[in-house]
Every structure is written in C-alpha cells, then in structure tokens.
C-alpha cells in the first residue's frame, strides 16, 4: 500500500458505476502547484468524499493505492469544505501522513 497526497486543482473526473457504499471514478486528474499533471485511474470513494470532488476544486486530496485500486480517503478543499473516509483511515493517520514521521 502507498499513500499519496496531492495538492492542486482537479482538472478532470470521470465517474463510473455507482456502488453500494460509494462511487468508482474511471479516473481523476489533478494539476499540482508546480504544474505537474497526475492521473489516477480506478478510484473508489465513499459518497461523502465523492460529493466534494468537482472539476476546478482546489485543495488537498489524499489517496491510498492498494494494488488493485486507488481510494480517495479525504478531501480538504481550499474553500474550507472537507470530508474523510473514517472507515479506511483515522484522523490521526491523516495527521501523521501530513506531518511525516
């Protein structure tokens, strides 16, 4: 497993099939502050987190890659709106991830 923090703006998000507990995005693409474009495919998210993901939203986006899929664990948008998938990650885990070891 690998945790990924991307800070930037969402430039593309293609929603796939809805699932019982959330949404599967075919892809999510972001442009980071330094201009690097990052595209993640097969991204799963619970509804509360998926509802905050909009094209042109700016913020911090937390993903976990598990080999089969990417999971959008949390969003902290620049406008102050945030959502977390507390079934997959705790707030303490996110703090540790942000602050480092």
Phi and psi restraints in degrees (value plus and minus 20) as a CYANA .aco file:
   2 UNK   PHI    -157.5  -117.5
   2 UNK   PSI     110.7   150.7
   3 UNK   PHI    -114.1   -74.1
   3 UNK   PSI     121.0   161.0
   4 UNK   PHI    -150.5  -110.5
   4 UNK   PSI     107.3   147.3
   5 UNK   PHI    -131.2   -91.2
   5 UNK   PSI     102.5   142.5
   6 UNK   PHI    -138.8   -98.8
   6 UNK   PSI     109.9   149.9
   7 UNK   PHI    -135.1   -95.1
   7 UNK   PSI      99.5   139.5
   8 UNK   PHI     149.5   189.5
   8 UNK   PSI    -170.6  -130.6
   9 UNK   PHI    -141.6  -101.6
   9 UNK   PSI     118.5   158.5
  10 UNK   PHI     -96.7   -56.7
  10 UNK   PSI     103.8   143.8
  11 UNK   PHI    -126.5   -86.5
  11 UNK   PSI     -38.4     1.6
  12 UNK   PHI    -181.2  -141.2
  12 UNK   PSI     118.9   158.9
  13 UNK   PHI    -169.0  -129.0
  13 UNK   PSI      93.0   133.0
  14 UNK   PHI    -124.1   -84.1
  14 UNK   PSI      90.8   130.8
  15 UNK   PHI     -98.3   -58.3
  15 UNK   PSI     114.1   154.1
  16 UNK   PHI    -118.9   -78.9
  16 UNK   PSI    -159.7  -119.7
  17 UNK   PHI     -98.7   -58.7
  17 UNK   PSI     115.8   155.8
  18 UNK   PHI     -89.0   -49.0
  18 UNK   PSI     126.9   166.9
  19 UNK   PHI    -138.1   -98.1
  19 UNK   PSI     150.3   190.3
  20 UNK   PHI     -73.9   -33.9
  20 UNK   PSI     -64.3   -24.3
  21 UNK   PHI    -126.8   -86.8
  21 UNK   PSI     -10.6    29.4
  22 UNK   PHI     150.0   190.0
  22 UNK   PSI    -165.5  -125.5
  23 UNK   PHI    -153.4  -113.4
  23 UNK   PSI     127.7   167.7
  24 UNK   PHI    -134.1   -94.1
  24 UNK   PSI     101.8   141.8
  25 UNK   PHI    -111.6   -71.6
  25 UNK   PSI     113.5   153.5
  26 UNK   PHI     -82.4   -42.4
  26 UNK   PSI     -58.4   -18.4
  27 UNK   PHI    -180.2  -140.2
  27 UNK   PSI     137.6   177.6
  28 UNK   PHI    -153.5  -113.5
  28 UNK   PSI     112.1   152.1
  29 UNK   PHI    -143.6  -103.6
  29 UNK   PSI     113.6   153.6
  30 UNK   PHI    -149.0  -109.0
  30 UNK   PSI     131.9   171.9
  31 UNK   PHI    -132.4   -92.4
  31 UNK   PSI     101.6   141.6
  32 UNK   PHI     -97.3   -57.3
  32 UNK   PSI     147.7   187.7
  33 UNK   PHI     -73.8   -33.8
  33 UNK   PSI     -55.8   -15.8
  34 UNK   PHI    -106.5   -66.5
  34 UNK   PSI     -12.2    27.8
  35 UNK   PHI      74.7   114.7
  35 UNK   PSI     -21.0    19.0
  36 UNK   PHI     -95.6   -55.6
  36 UNK   PSI     111.3   151.3
  37 UNK   PHI    -113.3   -73.3
  37 UNK   PSI     111.7   151.7
  38 UNK   PHI    -145.2  -105.2
  38 UNK   PSI     110.1   150.1
  39 UNK   PHI    -142.1  -102.1
  39 UNK   PSI     103.0   143.0
  40 UNK   PHI    -131.9   -91.9
  40 UNK   PSI     115.6   155.6
  41 UNK   PHI    -131.2   -91.2
  41 UNK   PSI     139.1   179.1
  42 UNK   PHI      32.6    72.6
  42 UNK   PSI      43.6    83.6
  43 UNK   PHI    -123.9   -83.9
  43 UNK   PSI     104.5   144.5
  44 UNK   PHI    -123.2   -83.2
  44 UNK   PSI     123.5   163.5
  45 UNK   PHI    -171.2  -131.2
  45 UNK   PSI     125.8   165.8
  46 UNK   PHI     -91.4   -51.4
  46 UNK   PSI     140.5   180.5
  47 UNK   PHI     -77.8   -37.8
  47 UNK   PSI     -61.1   -21.1
  48 UNK   PHI     -82.0   -42.0
  48 UNK   PSI     -56.9   -16.9
  49 UNK   PHI     -99.1   -59.1
  49 UNK   PSI     -64.0   -24.0
  50 UNK   PHI     -80.5   -40.5
  50 UNK   PSI     -54.6   -14.6
  51 UNK   PHI     -84.0   -44.0
  51 UNK   PSI     -42.3    -2.3
  52 UNK   PHI    -109.9   -69.9
  52 UNK   PSI     -30.2     9.8
  53 UNK   PHI    -104.7   -64.7
  53 UNK   PSI      91.0   131.0
  54 UNK   PHI    -152.4  -112.4
  54 UNK   PSI     127.7   167.7
  55 UNK   PHI     -80.7   -40.7
  55 UNK   PSI     118.1   158.1
  56 UNK   PHI      59.2    99.2
  56 UNK   PSI     -18.3    21.7
  57 UNK   PHI     -95.6   -55.6
  57 UNK   PSI     120.5   160.5
  58 UNK   PHI    -132.5   -92.5
  58 UNK   PSI     119.9   159.9
  59 UNK   PHI     143.1   183.1
  59 UNK   PSI    -174.9  -134.9
  60 UNK   PHI    -131.5   -91.5
  60 UNK   PSI     111.5   151.5
  61 UNK   PHI    -146.8  -106.8
  61 UNK   PSI     103.7   143.7
  62 UNK   PHI    -128.1   -88.1
  62 UNK   PSI     103.2   143.2
  63 UNK   PHI    -141.9  -101.9
  63 UNK   PSI     135.5   175.5
  64 UNK   PHI    -148.9  -108.9
  64 UNK   PSI     106.9   146.9
  65 UNK   PHI    -119.4   -79.4
  65 UNK   PSI     106.2   146.2
  66 UNK   PHI    -136.9   -96.9
  66 UNK   PSI      -7.9    32.1
  67 UNK   PHI      79.6   119.6
  67 UNK   PSI     -59.8   -19.8
  68 UNK   PHI    -118.9   -78.9
  68 UNK   PSI     -52.4   -12.4
  69 UNK   PHI    -173.2  -133.2
  69 UNK   PSI     147.4   187.4
  70 UNK   PHI    -126.2   -86.2
  70 UNK   PSI     123.9   163.9
  71 UNK   PHI    -139.8   -99.8
  71 UNK   PSI     106.0   146.0
  72 UNK   PHI    -103.6   -63.6
  72 UNK   PSI      86.9   126.9
  73 UNK   PHI    -107.5   -67.5
  73 UNK   PSI     -53.4   -13.4
  74 UNK   PHI    -180.8  -140.8
  74 UNK   PSI     133.7   173.7
  75 UNK   PHI    -153.1  -113.1
  75 UNK   PSI     111.7   151.7
  76 UNK   PHI    -142.3  -102.3
  76 UNK   PSI      77.4   117.4
  77 UNK   PHI     -97.6   -57.6
  77 UNK   PSI     134.2   174.2
  78 UNK   PHI     -84.1   -44.1
  78 UNK   PSI     -42.9    -2.9
  79 UNK   PHI    -102.9   -62.9
  79 UNK   PSI     -14.0    26.0
  80 UNK   PHI      75.9   115.9
  80 UNK   PSI     -28.0    12.0
  81 UNK   PHI    -102.1   -62.1
  81 UNK   PSI     116.5   156.5
  82 UNK   PHI    -165.0  -125.0
  82 UNK   PSI     137.3   177.3
  83 UNK   PHI    -171.6  -131.6
  83 UNK   PSI     127.6   167.6
  84 UNK   PHI    -154.4  -114.4
  84 UNK   PSI     125.7   165.7
  85 UNK   PHI    -114.9   -74.9
  85 UNK   PSI      69.2   109.2
  86 UNK   PHI     -98.1   -58.1
  86 UNK   PSI     -21.6    18.4
  87 UNK   PHI     -99.7   -59.7
  87 UNK   PSI     -45.4    -5.4
  88 UNK   PHI    -125.6   -85.6
  88 UNK   PSI     -44.1    -4.1
  89 UNK   PHI    -172.1  -132.1
  89 UNK   PSI     126.2   166.2
  90 UNK   PHI    -115.0   -75.0
  90 UNK   PSI     142.7   182.7
  91 UNK   PHI     -81.1   -41.1
  91 UNK   PSI     -58.9   -18.9
  92 UNK   PHI     -82.5   -42.5
  92 UNK   PSI     -59.7   -19.7
  93 UNK   PHI     -81.7   -41.7
  93 UNK   PSI     -62.5   -22.5
  94 UNK   PHI     -84.9   -44.9
  94 UNK   PSI     -61.5   -21.5
  95 UNK   PHI     -80.4   -40.4
  95 UNK   PSI     -65.2   -25.2
  96 UNK   PHI     -81.8   -41.8
  96 UNK   PSI     -60.1   -20.1
  97 UNK   PHI     -83.1   -43.1
  97 UNK   PSI     -63.8   -23.8
  98 UNK   PHI     -87.9   -47.9
  98 UNK   PSI     -65.8   -25.8
  99 UNK   PHI    -101.8   -61.8
  99 UNK   PSI     -39.6     0.4
 100 UNK   PHI      66.1   106.1
 100 UNK   PSI     157.2   197.2
